[in-house]
Amino acid sequence: MKKNVGSIDRIIRLVAAAIIVGLLATKSVPISSILGIVLTIVAVVFGGTALVSSCPLYSLVGLSTCPIDNKMQSGS
């Protein structure tokens, strides 16, 4: 997989996932509710894409926040 998620983007995704997990863990949002299920999916996607530094949605729309890949693409 091609890396297209930069450092700042990864941090934002991990923080957002942690906040969502916190909301679910403290039962501020019941995990059995529709919102809880959606937030769980969002947290898993954000955490996963942050860990692998690749976002399929970014690939579909041709976006990249990874400065190393951007330099490589413009140099070739």
C-alpha positions as CSV (number, residue, x, y, z in Angstrom):
1,M,0.0,0.0,0.0
2,K,1.2,3.5,-0.9
3,K,1.6,5.9,2.1
4,N,-0.6,8.9,1.7
5,V,-1.2,10.0,5.3
6,G,1.3,12.4,6.8
7,S,2.4,12.8,10.4
8,I,0.0,15.5,11.4
9,D,-2.9,13.7,9.8
10,R,-1.9,10.5,11.6
11,I,-1.8,12.3,15.0
12,I,-5.2,13.9,14.3
13,R,-6.7,10.5,13.4
14,L,-5.3,8.8,16.5
15,V,-6.5,11.6,18.8
16,A,-10.0,11.5,17.2
17,A,-10.1,7.7,17.6
18,A,-9.0,8.0,21.2
19,I,-11.7,10.5,21.9
20,I,-14.3,8.3,20.4
21,V,-13.1,5.3,22.3
22,G,-13.2,7.4,25.5
23,L,-16.8,8.4,24.8
24,L,-17.8,4.8,24.3
25,A,-15.8,3.5,27.3
26,T,-17.4,6.0,29.6
27,K,-20.8,5.2,28.2
28,S,-21.4,8.8,27.2
29,V,-22.6,7.2,23.9
30,P,-24.1,3.7,24.3
31,I,-22.2,1.3,22.1
32,S,-25.5,-0.6,21.3
33,S,-27.0,2.5,19.8
34,I,-26.8,3.4,16.1
35,L,-24.5,6.3,16.9
36,G,-22.4,4.0,19.0
37,I,-22.0,1.5,16.2
38,V,-21.2,4.3,13.7
39,L,-18.6,5.8,16.1
40,T,-17.0,2.4,16.7
41,I,-16.6,2.0,12.9
42,V,-15.2,5.5,12.5
43,A,-12.7,4.9,15.4
44,V,-11.5,1.6,13.9
45,V,-11.1,3.2,10.4
46,F,-9.3,6.3,11.8
47,G,-7.0,4.1,14.0
48,G,-6.3,1.6,11.2
49,T,-5.5,4.2,8.6
50,A,-3.3,6.1,11.1
51,L,-1.3,3.0,11.9
52,V,-0.7,1.9,8.3
53,S,-0.3,5.5,7.0
54,S,-2.6,4.8,4.1
55,C,-6.2,6.0,3.5
56,P,-8.2,4.3,0.7
57,L,-10.4,7.3,0.4
58,Y,-7.4,9.6,-0.2
59,S,-6.2,7.2,-2.9
60,L,-9.6,7.4,-4.7
61,V,-9.6,11.2,-4.8
62,G,-5.9,11.5,-5.4
63,L,-5.1,13.2,-2.1
64,S,-1.9,12.8,0.0
65,T,-0.8,14.5,3.2
66,C,2.5,12.6,3.2
67,P,5.3,15.0,2.3
68,I,7.8,12.3,1.3
69,D,5.4,10.8,-1.3
70,N,4.6,14.2,-2.6
71,K,8.3,15.0,-3.2
72,M,8.8,11.7,-4.9
73,Q,5.8,12.2,-7.2
74,S,6.8,15.7,-8.3
75,G,10.4,14.6,-8.9
76,S,9.5,11.9,-11.3
